[in-house]
Amino acid sequence: MLLAAVSLAACSVLPTSGPSSREIKAGAAVGIRVIDVDDTVTRQLQERRSQLLFSDVFPGAPASDQIVQPGDVL
């Protein structure tokens, strides 16, 4: 019985993964907003996302006539 009590008591001093409940409750006061991500939110994010082509970022760069051929070392 004493062995079981000692072995269970040792579990409280072992390191854990993740925050403790005390740390979670303390962090709740920081003001982080949690929102539900639904279809409407994802559509709004997708509309705001801009995708630029490489040629849009560097316009006017002349095309190179060099082509990688079999056997070329890069």
WOUR-V459451 format. One record per residue. N is the residue number from 1. RES is the residue in three letters. PHI is phi in degrees with one decimal (999 if undefined). NEAR is the number of other C-alpha atoms within 10 Angstrom. D_CENTER is the distance of its C-alpha to the mean C-alpha in Angstrom with 1 decimal. Layout:
n:N res:RES phi:PHI near:NEAR d_center:D_CENTER
n:N res:RES phi:PHI near:NEAR d_center:D_CENTER
This chain:
n:1 res:MET phi:999 near:5 d_center:46.5
n:2 res:LEU phi:-65.1 near:7 d_center:46.0
n:3 res:LEU phi:-63.4 near:8 d_center:43.8
n:4 res:ALA phi:-63.8 near:8 d_center:41.5
n:5 res:ALA phi:-65.6 near:9 d_center:41.3
n:6 res:VAL phi:-68.3 near:10 d_center:40.4
n:7 res:SER phi:-68.4 near:10 d_center:37.8
n:8 res:LEU phi:-72.6 near:11 d_center:36.0
n:9 res:ALA phi:-65.9 near:11 d_center:36.2
n:10 res:ALA phi:-67.5 near:9 d_center:34.4
n:11 res:CYS phi:-64.1 near:10 d_center:31.3
n:12 res:SER phi:-74.2 near:9 d_center:30.8
n:13 res:VAL phi:-101.4 near:8 d_center:30.5
n:14 res:LEU phi:-75.0 near:7 d_center:28.0
n:15 res:PRO phi:-66.2 near:7 d_center:24.5
n:16 res:THR phi:-120.0 near:9 d_center:21.9
n:17 res:SER phi:-105.2 near:5 d_center:18.3
n:18 res:GLY phi:92.3 near:8 d_center:16.3
n:19 res:PRO phi:-76.4 near:10 d_center:17.9
n:20 res:SER phi:-81.5 near:10 d_center:21.5
n:21 res:SER phi:-63.6 near:9 d_center:22.8
n:22 res:ARG phi:-64.1 near:8 d_center:24.4
n:23 res:GLU phi:-67.6 near:10 d_center:21.2
n:24 res:ILE phi:-66.0 near:11 d_center:19.6
n:25 res:LYS phi:-64.8 near:11 d_center:22.7
n:26 res:ALA phi:-68.4 near:10 d_center:22.9
n:27 res:GLY phi:-73.0 near:12 d_center:19.4
n:28 res:ALA phi:-66.3 near:10 d_center:20.4
n:29 res:ALA phi:-79.9 near:8 d_center:22.8
n:30 res:VAL phi:-67.9 near:8 d_center:20.3
n:31 res:GLY phi:100.8 near:7 d_center:20.2
n:32 res:ILE phi:-81.1 near:8 d_center:16.7
n:33 res:ARG phi:-91.2 near:6 d_center:17.3
n:34 res:VAL phi:-106.5 near:6 d_center:16.0
n:35 res:ILE phi:-119.5 near:7 d_center:16.9
n:36 res:ASP phi:-81.2 near:6 d_center:17.5
n:37 res:VAL phi:-95.1 near:8 d_center:15.8
n:38 res:ASP phi:-118.6 near:8 d_center:18.8
n:39 res:ASP phi:-62.0 near:9 d_center:20.3
n:40 res:THR phi:-63.2 near:9 d_center:21.5
n:41 res:VAL phi:-64.2 near:12 d_center:18.3
n:42 res:THR phi:-65.8 near:10 d_center:16.7
n:43 res:ARG phi:-66.4 near:11 d_center:19.9
n:44 res:GLN phi:-63.8 near:10 d_center:19.9
n:45 res:LEU phi:-65.4 near:11 d_center:16.5
n:46 res:GLN phi:-65.5 near:10 d_center:17.7
n:47 res:GLU phi:-67.6 near:9 d_center:20.9
n:48 res:ARG phi:-80.9 near:8 d_center:19.5
n:49 res:ARG phi:-77.0 near:9 d_center:17.4
n:50 res:SER phi:-108.4 near:8 d_center:19.7
n:51 res:GLN phi:-116.1 near:7 d_center:19.9
n:52 res:LEU phi:-100.7 near:8 d_center:22.2
n:53 res:LEU phi:-80.0 near:9 d_center:24.2
n:54 res:PHE phi:-58.4 near:8 d_center:24.8
n:55 res:SER phi:-69.5 near:9 d_center:28.5
n:56 res:ASP phi:-75.2 near:9 d_center:27.7
n:57 res:VAL phi:-73.7 near:8 d_center:26.0
n:58 res:PHE phi:-120.5 near:8 d_center:29.0
n:59 res:PRO phi:-73.8 near:9 d_center:32.0
n:60 res:GLY phi:79.5 near:8 d_center:35.4
n:61 res:ALA phi:-72.2 near:7 d_center:34.5
n:62 res:PRO phi:-67.7 near:6 d_center:37.4
n:63 res:ALA phi:-71.0 near:6 d_center:36.8
n:64 res:SER phi:-91.6 near:6 d_center:37.6
n:65 res:ASP phi:-90.7 near:6 d_center:40.3
n:66 res:GLN phi:-83.1 near:6 d_center:38.9
n:67 res:ILE phi:-123.8 near:7 d_center:37.6
n:68 res:VAL phi:-71.8 near:9 d_center:36.1
n:69 res:GLN phi:-114.8 near:7 d_center:38.7
n:70 res:PRO phi:-57.6 near:6 d_center:39.0
n:71 res:GLY phi:94.1 near:6 d_center:39.7
n:72 res:ASP phi:-68.7 near:7 d_center:38.1
n:73 res:VAL phi:-106.0 near:6 d_center:36.1
n:74 res:LEU phi:-104.1 near:4 d_center:32.9
